[in-house]
Each structure stands twice: as C-alpha cells, then as structure tokens.
Amino acid sequence: MAYRKNDPRRMALNILSRVLGPDENTNGSKSDGGYTNILLDSVISDSGISGPDRALLTRLVCGVTERKITLDYIIGKLSSRPVAKLDADVLNLLRLGIYQMRYMERIPAHAAINETVNLARPSGRGFVNAILRSYQRSGGIPLPDISTNAAYRFSVTYSVPEELCRRFIDIFGEKSAESVLSASNAVPPLTLRVNTLRTDRETLTAKLSSEGFACEPTPNSPYGIRVRGDGIPSAVLDGDAFVQDEASQLCTMALDPFPGCRMLDTCSCPGSKSFSSALLMKNEGKIISCDLHESKLPLITREAEKLGITVIETLCRDSSVPFVTDGQLFDRVLCDVPCSGFGVMAKKPEIRYRSLADAAELPSLQYSILEASCGAVAPGGVLVYSTCTLLPEENEMIADRFTAEHPDFIPVPLNLGNLTSIDGRITLLPDKNGTDGFFIAKFMRKKV
C-alpha cells in the first residue's frame, strides 16, 4: 500500500522498534535500545519533518515508550495470544493504536484504527484490526483497582516496572511513592535558564509571551522560566537562554561560583551546569569542563560560543582518577555524577525500564569520582555532589560515607530560594517541587 513520505506514524513505528528492546513483552527481536530524545532528534533532522507532524511523531514515540507496561496490560486483556509471543512490529502497532485511542483525545478512534492498520504487513493486518476494534468496543479496559497488590497496581497504572515501584514504596511509603510515580507521567514544561550576560528574566518573559508561549517564573531559582507552547523559543536558538531544569539551576546556585573563581566540573556534558556557573561568575574566572568522551566536548564549546561564554575550557578525562592540578587548586568543584536517572523519567521515559541490578553498580563509580575529585578542592573551597536519581544508595549513602571518611570536609547549610537544609542536603521531588527528581549535597573543605 502506498504511503506518504515522512508519515509520522510510520516513523514512530520505526523508532519504537529501536527504543523498546527485547524484554518480557516482546518476541526477542533485536533492537539497539536507543534513547528516544537522541533518535527523535536524528530522525527529525534527517527528515525535515515539522509542525503538527513533528508534534505527533514526538508524542507517539514518547507516549508509547512511557506507557508501555500499561498498554501491554491492555493488549493482554484483549488478545488470545500472549503478549510475549506477539511479533515485535505487531505489538508496537497495537501499542500505537491503543495509545492514540486512550491518551490522545483529539484523534478520533476510527482514524487511529485505520491509520495504524494501514501500517501493518498483510499477514498481521487482520489481527491488528481485530484487537483495536475490540478495544474501541470495550469503551476502555479498566486497570487494577485498590484491592490488588500496591506495587503491581502502581506498575500497571503508571507504567513503571514492579521492582522499581516496590523500591519507591520502601523509600517513600505507599502514598508518597504513588505521588512520585504519577508525576513521572506528567508532561513537564520546558524550563529555560536566562542568559544574564545578555538579558534578564523579566525582559525574556515578555519576549517569550509575545511569541505565544505561556510563561511562569521558577519558584526558587531567580534565573528560570517555565515555558509551555509549541515549537522552540527563539531565545534558545539565538543564545538568550538555554534549556536547564530548575533542579539543575539550584545545583549551581548551591555550588555558588563567584566572579574570578576557578571551577572544576568533573562530569559536565552536555554542559548546562558549566554554562549556568559561568553566568553566576559573570564570565570572569576559569571553568574546566570534563567528560570521559571526547566526542561530546564540542557540544559544550559550540553552546558556550552561542551564549557568549568565554571562561570554559574543555578537557577529556576519566574523573574517577585523581585530578592532577598545575599547582592551583579549585575554589569550586562539582561532581554531578552518572546515575540511574530515576528522577528524570518524565523527560526520558525509557529510563524507567532500567533494572535495579544495573543501578546497583553505580554507587562504586559515583564514590570513586567524588573521592578522586575532592583533592582538587582548595582549603575553604566548596564541593557539591549531585545526581538526578531518587535512590538513597546513590544519594544520602554516598554523602554519609564521604562525610565519615573525609573529616577535612564539612557539610554546608543550603538556602536555595524557599528551600533550606541545615545538614547541607536537599532532595527535590517532581511531585512536590515541580522539578526533576534531584539530590544535592554541599561540602566545604576546612581551611588549614
């Protein structure tokens, strides 16, 4: 059957075949387990797709990825064949069709069904059509109710693996865990950090509003704007702002870099914390921004040039190895370490499917980076440890160990807008703070 070039549903099917890797819900066909944002950016760039088609493509890919467990539960209720035995393309088509009918009110059910069936191979077209029409007739398959096990119910309702639901219940309690999981499926606004070398928040807010964006100031960072609307704001394209969640902005505020200081950003890519720090420094001083992968460093250099930032120097290095200074220590050191990412599931939906077994290997690396970097802090200097996860073994337990093993570092109270912490630690939650899930710990090296 003929189909139009750059059909967003067909493009979504192709991306989903790569994002949703072999697991208990597929027939084991191979995929590259790609990240939705990276694959979407690549496909959009190569195809030139724009406007409503681009919006539909993005919504389908991110939405189906986010709701995979819920969608597979529904398919399992409708299909006589076990979900695990379904052909991978057939399964992804069913996910696409049901997602549109259940979560996209503006798409009529008949359009969702017809467009999805048209994408199926002849051998699977009848089956796909039958399941989708069965769902339409059902009026919506109910999800598990409160009488079922909480972790299982949360897993199906919020499309988060049951083991992670159990872990969140252990950490937060049942009620708060459900609130955090629910927030992981909310559509987050685009949060910008104002480039204060060129403009201020009030001026930029007025400009964004004139372009049709709904804007509100971030409640705790004086430099952030939450933006909702279609398209990319011109401020991002011309360097008057860059994308940075408020939690990340608060992290650099906790670091408190000052004009003329020397700063080390140990795990910097894609660079937003280096940029935000440079702005707090009024573009005076020096920042060494490091990453293990040299291929990523040009991203920092290009964005810094667009923003008019000149104090950043990039360096390819393994930050789990002690930093060898040139005789000068650093006033500020940031260790925003690789983590499980369970605080950013709303923005990177595929992260929720990472196994806790894989996450268990991270604390060793995280502590080695913190341990290797603390020696570069000057007496009286500040060290900040941060992650975008909510697991205590990657957060509080790392901070506890560091405090116990390094008596020359003391916790520093935090005052970040309306957020305060006497013990120098703050955990930001997506449901309570409207930010990424994020952990910040601040230390100061004692003066000799």
C-alpha positions in Angstrom: 0.0 0.0 0.0 1.3 3.4 -0.9 2.0 5.8 1.9 3.1 9.4 2.1 6.7 10.3 2.7 7.5 11.2 6.3 4.3 9.7 7.7 4.7 10.4 11.5 3.0 7.1 12.5 5.3 5.0 10.3 8.3 7.0 11.6 7.2 6.4 15.1 6.9 2.7 14.5 10.5 2.6 13.2 11.8 4.5 16.2 9.9 2.3 18.7 11.4 -0.8 17.2 14.7 0.6 18.3 13.8 2.1 21.6 11.8 -0.8 23.0 14.4 -3.5 23.3 13.9 -7.3 23.8 12.3 -8.0 27.1 9.4 -9.9 28.6 6.9 -8.1 26.4 8.5 -8.9 23.0 9.4 -11.9 21.0 13.1 -11.3 21.4 13.7 -9.4 18.2 16.8 -7.3 18.4 16.8 -3.5 18.9 19.5 -1.1 19.8 17.7 0.2 22.9 18.2 3.7 21.8 17.2 6.8 23.7 14.0 8.5 22.5 15.4 12.0 22.5 18.5 11.1 20.6 16.6 9.0 18.0 13.9 11.6 17.6 16.4 14.4 17.1 18.2 12.4 14.5 15.0 11.4 12.6 13.6 14.9 12.7 16.8 16.4 11.5 17.2 13.9 8.6 13.6 14.1 7.5 12.9 17.8 7.9 9.5 16.9 9.5 7.9 19.9 11.1 4.8 21.4 12.5 1.9 19.1 13.5 3.6 16.1 12.0 6.6 16.6 14.2 4.5 17.1 17.3 2.6 13.9 16.5 5.7 11.9 16.0 7.2 13.2 19.2 4.0 12.5 21.2 3.6 9.0 19.8 7.2 7.9 20.4 7.5 9.4 23.9 4.0 8.4 24.9 4.1 4.8 23.8 7.5 4.4 25.4 6.2 5.9 28.7 3.0 3.9 28.8 4.4 0.5 27.5 3.5 -1.5 30.6 0.0 -0.1 30.7 -0.5 -0.7 27.0 0.8 -4.2 27.2 -1.6 -5.0 30.1 -4.5 -3.8 28.0 -3.3 -5.8 24.9 -3.0 -8.9 27.1 -6.7 -8.5 28.2 -7.8 -8.3 24.5 -5.5 -10.8 22.8 -5.8 -14.6 22.8 -2.1 -14.8 22.1 0.3 -14.0 25.0 1.9 -10.6 24.6 5.3 -12.1 24.9 4.6 -14.2 21.8 3.5 -11.4 19.5 5.6 -10.2 16.6 7.5 -7.1 17.6 6.0 -4.9 14.8 2.5 -6.1 15.5 3.0 -5.4 19.2 4.3 -1.9 18.6 1.4 -1.2 16.2 -1.1 -2.3 18.8 0.7 0.0 21.3 0.5 2.9 18.9 -3.2 2.4 18.1 -4.4 1.9 21.7 -2.2 4.8 22.9 -4.0 7.1 20.4 -7.4 6.0 21.5 -6.7 6.0 25.2 -4.5 9.1 25.6 -5.0 11.4 22.6 -8.5 12.8 22.8 -8.1 14.9 19.6 -7.6 11.8 17.4 -10.9 10.0 16.5 -10.9 6.3 17.2 -11.7 5.4 13.6 -8.7 7.5 12.4 -6.4 5.9 15.0 -7.5 2.4 13.9 -7.4 2.9 10.2 -4.0 4.7 10.1 -2.5 2.0 12.4 -3.9 -0.9 10.4 -2.6 0.6 7.2 0.9 0.3 8.6 0.7 -3.4 9.3 2.0 -6.1 6.9 -0.7 -8.0 5.2 -0.1 -11.1 7.4 -0.8 -9.1 10.6 -3.4 -6.6 9.4 -6.4 -8.6 10.3 -5.1 -9.3 13.8 -4.2 -5.7 14.5 -7.6 -4.5 13.2 -9.5 -7.0 15.4 -7.6 -6.1 18.6 -8.0 -2.3 18.0 -11.7 -2.6 17.2 -12.2 -4.8 20.3 -10.6 -2.1 22.4 -12.9 0.5 20.8 -16.0 -1.6 21.6 -14.8 -2.2 25.2 -15.0 1.5 26.0 -11.7 1.2 27.7 -10.1 -1.7 29.7 -10.1 -1.0 33.4 -6.7 -1.1 35.2 -6.1 -2.9 38.5 -8.0 -1.4 41.5 -7.1 -0.8 45.1 -7.8 -4.4 46.0 -4.6 -5.6 44.2 -1.0 -5.5 45.5 0.2 -1.9 45.5 3.4 -2.4 43.6 1.6 -4.3 40.9 -1.2 -1.8 40.7 1.3 1.1 40.5 3.3 -0.7 37.9 0.3 -1.2 35.5 -1.2 2.2 36.3 1.9 4.3 35.9 3.9 2.0 33.6 6.9 1.6 35.8 8.5 -1.8 36.4 7.2 -3.5 39.5 10.6 -3.8 41.1 11.1 -0.1 40.9 7.6 0.5 42.3 8.4 -1.7 45.3 11.7 0.2 45.8 9.9 3.6 45.8 7.4 2.2 48.3 10.3 1.2 50.5 11.8 4.6 50.2 8.8 6.9 50.4 5.9 4.9 51.7 2.9 3.9 49.6 1.1 7.2 49.4 4.2 9.3 48.5 5.5 6.7 46.2 2.3 6.8 44.2 2.6 10.6 44.0 6.1 10.4 42.7 5.2 7.8 40.2 2.2 9.7 39.0 4.4 12.8 38.4 6.7 10.6 36.3 3.9 10.6 33.7 3.1 14.3 33.7 4.1 16.4 30.7 6.9 18.6 32.1 7.2 22.2 30.9 10.3 23.4 29.1 12.4 25.1 31.7 14.9 27.8 30.5 17.8 29.4 32.2 18.1 33.1 31.3 21.5 34.1 29.8 22.1 37.0 32.2 25.1 38.2 30.1 22.5 39.4 27.5 19.1 39.9 29.2 17.1 39.4 32.4 14.1 37.2 33.3 11.5 39.9 33.0 12.6 41.0 29.6 12.9 37.5 28.3 9.5 36.5 29.7 7.9 39.4 27.9 9.6 38.3 24.6 8.5 34.7 25.0 4.9 35.8 25.8 4.9 37.8 22.6 5.8 34.7 20.7 2.7 32.9 22.1 4.4 30.9 24.9 2.8 30.6 28.4 5.5 31.6 30.9 5.9 31.5 34.7 9.0 32.1 36.8 10.6 29.2 38.6 9.8 29.5 42.3 13.2 29.0 43.7 15.7 29.9 41.0 15.7 33.6 40.1 17.0 32.8 36.7 14.5 30.2 35.4 11.4 30.4 33.3 8.9 27.5 32.8 7.6 27.6 29.2 4.6 25.9 27.6 3.7 26.1 23.9 4.5 24.7 20.5 7.9 25.0 18.9 11.4 26.0 20.1 11.6 29.5 21.6 13.8 31.9 19.6 15.7 32.6 22.8 17.1 29.1 22.8 18.1 29.5 19.1 19.8 32.9 19.5 21.5 32.3 22.8 19.4 34.4 25.1 18.6 31.3 27.1 19.3 27.6 27.3 17.4 24.6 28.5 18.1 23.8 32.1 15.7 22.3 34.7 15.2 24.3 37.9 16.8 21.5 39.9 20.0 21.8 37.9 19.9 25.6 38.3 19.6 25.1 42.1 22.6 22.8 42.0 24.8 25.5 40.5 23.4 28.0 43.0 24.4 25.6 45.8 27.9 25.5 44.3 27.9 29.3 44.5 30.7 30.1 42.0 31.8 33.7 42.1 33.4 36.1 39.6 37.1 35.3 39.1 37.0 31.9 40.8 38.5 28.6 39.5 35.9 25.8 39.0 36.1 22.2 38.0 33.1 20.5 36.5 34.0 16.8 36.6 31.2 15.3 34.5 30.0 18.2 32.6 28.3 17.1 29.3 26.0 18.4 27.9 27.2 21.4 29.8 24.3 23.3 31.3 25.8 23.4 34.8 29.0 24.8 33.4 27.1 27.4 31.5 24.9 28.3 34.5 28.1 28.6 36.7 29.8 30.8 34.1 26.8 33.2 34.2 27.0 33.3 38.0 30.7 34.1 37.6 29.7 36.9 35.2 32.0 35.3 32.7 35.1 36.0 34.8 37.5 33.4 36.0 38.0 29.8 34.7 35.9 26.7 34.4 37.4 23.3 33.3 34.6 21.2 32.0 35.4 17.5 31.8 33.9 14.5 30.1 35.1 10.9 29.6 34.0 11.0 25.9 35.9 13.4 23.7 33.2 13.4 21.1 30.8 15.1 23.5 33.1 18.1 24.3 32.3 20.1 21.1 28.7 20.3 22.3 29.9 22.4 25.2 32.2 24.5 23.1 29.6 25.3 20.5 26.9 26.2 23.0 29.3 28.3 25.0 30.1 30.3 21.9 26.4 30.8 21.2 25.9 32.1 24.7 28.9 34.4 24.6 30.7 32.5 27.4 34.5 32.6 27.2 35.7 31.2 30.5 35.1 27.5 29.8 37.9 25.1 28.8 37.0 21.5 27.9 39.1 18.5 28.9 38.7 14.8 28.1 39.4 12.8 31.2 38.3 10.0 33.4 37.1 11.8 36.6 37.3 8.6 38.7 41.1 9.1 38.5 42.5 11.9 40.8 42.8 15.2 39.1 46.4 16.4 38.7 46.5 20.1 39.2 49.0 22.6 37.8 49.7 23.7 41.4 46.5 25.6 41.7 43.5 24.1 43.4 39.9 24.9 42.7 37.6 27.2 44.6 34.6 25.2 43.4 34.3 21.5 42.3 31.1 20.0 41.0 30.6 16.2 40.9 27.3 15.8 39.0 27.9 12.1 38.6 26.5 9.4 36.2 23.4 7.9 37.9 20.4 5.7 37.4 18.3 8.7 36.3 15.1 7.7 38.1 14.4 11.3 38.8 14.0 12.2 35.1 11.6 9.6 33.9 9.1 12.2 32.8 11.7 13.6 30.3 13.4 10.3 29.4 10.7 7.7 29.6 12.9 4.7 28.6 14.9 5.2 31.8 12.1 3.7 33.9 12.9 0.3 32.3 16.5 0.2 33.6 17.0 -2.7 36.0 17.8 -2.1 39.6 20.6 -4.7 39.3 22.3 -2.4 36.8 21.8 0.6 39.1 23.4 -1.3 41.9 26.8 -1.0 40.1 26.7 2.8 40.1 27.5 3.8 43.7 31.0 2.4 43.4 31.7 4.7 40.4 29.9 7.6 42.0 32.0 7.4 45.1 35.2 7.0 43.2 34.5 10.2 41.3 33.8 12.1 44.5 36.9 10.6 46.2 39.1 11.4 43.2 37.9 14.9 42.9 37.9 16.2 46.5 41.7 16.5 46.5 41.3 19.3 43.9 39.3 21.5 46.2 41.2 24.4 47.8 41.1 24.9 51.5 37.9 26.9 52.1 36.6 25.8 48.8 33.2 24.2 48.0 32.5 20.7 46.7 29.0 19.8 45.5 27.8 16.2 44.8 24.6 15.8 42.8 22.5 13.2 40.9 19.2 13.1 39.1 18.0 10.0 40.8 16.0 9.2 44.0 17.7 6.1 45.3 19.4 6.6 48.7 22.3 4.3 47.8 23.3 6.8 45.1 22.5 9.9 47.2 22.4 10.0 51.0 24.5 6.9 51.5 27.3 8.4 49.3 27.2 11.6 51.3 27.3 9.7 54.6 30.3 7.7 53.5 32.1 10.8 52.2 31.5 12.7 55.5 32.7 9.7 57.6 35.9 9.2 55.5 36.8 12.9 55.0 36.8 14.8 58.2 38.5 17.7 56.4 35.2 18.4 54.6 32.1 19.7 56.5 28.5 19.9 55.3 27.3 23.4 54.5 23.7 24.5 55.1 21.7 25.2 52.0 19.5 28.2 51.2 18.0 27.9 47.8 15.1 30.2 47.4 12.4 28.9 49.7 14.3 25.6 50.2 16.6 25.3 53.2 18.6 22.5 54.7 20.7 22.6 57.8 22.7 19.4 57.0 23.7 20.5 53.5 21.5 18.1 51.6 18.3 18.5 49.6 16.3 16.0 47.7 14.0 17.6 45.1 10.9 15.7 44.1 8.9 16.0 40.8 5.5 15.9 42.6 6.4 18.4 45.4 8.9 20.7 43.7 7.8 20.5 40.1 11.4 19.8 39.0 13.4 16.7 38.1 14.0 14.3 40.9 17.4 15.5 42.1 19.8 15.3 45.0 22.3 17.9 46.1 24.9 17.7 48.9 27.3 20.6 49.7 30.6 20.4 51.5 33.3 22.8 52.4 37.0 21.9 52.8 38.3 23.1 56.1 40.9 25.8 56.0 44.3 24.7 57.1 
